[in-house]
Amino acid sequence: MRKLKHHEQRLLKKVDFLSWKGEGNLRENAILARYGVTQREDYSKYNRLAGMVTSLVSKLKALAPDSAFRIRSTEALLAKLFAMGLVPSGASLAACESIPASAFCRRRLPVVMVRLRMAQSIKDAMAKIESGAVRVGPEVVIDPAFLVTRSLEDFVTWVDSSNIKRVVAAYNDQLDDYDLLGE
């Protein structure tokens, strides 16, 4: 390779080939850090879903307000978004128009565990999830990207064989003598 001329060297000092334009988004990085999203692809999926909801709302708003299809579709969309925990009850299409991607991040299992006070931090909750100590309903969940709906939020518990469950039961004086035999 030939030696670069002076002006070419000065131009290359201004260009960083290791960081790309899309990676320097400070807001996105702050959201990824706040909610413990380790896979950037998950956040881009949440962004796409939020964009799809926004485009669906704009298409519904373009229909006639007294249209039977618009009323049915609006009710179905609001019911679905409420069940997912993305909008509050009694929300309208105006509330659905600006759903951010961080609303999906707030429904991730580690964030829900912190809100339910099952863990002190999101990082701690992620470690417990990945170790297999948490179940949602009857199923053990080992993926921190699991989205918890409103109906499943009440069923986030510890696995029966978990040491954490045993410590909590001992603290509450609910530890069974039969459980002590297994130790």
Secondary structure, 3 states (H helix, E strand, C coil): CCCCCHHHHHHHHCCCCCCCHHHHCHHHHHHHHHCCCCCHHHHHHHHHHHHHHHHHHHHHHHCCCCCHHHHHHHHHHHHHHHHHCCCCCCCCHHHHCCCCHHHHHCCEHHHHHHHCCCCCCHHHHHHHHHCCCEEECCEECCCCCCECCCCCHHHEEECCCCHHHHHHHHHCCCCCHHHHHCC
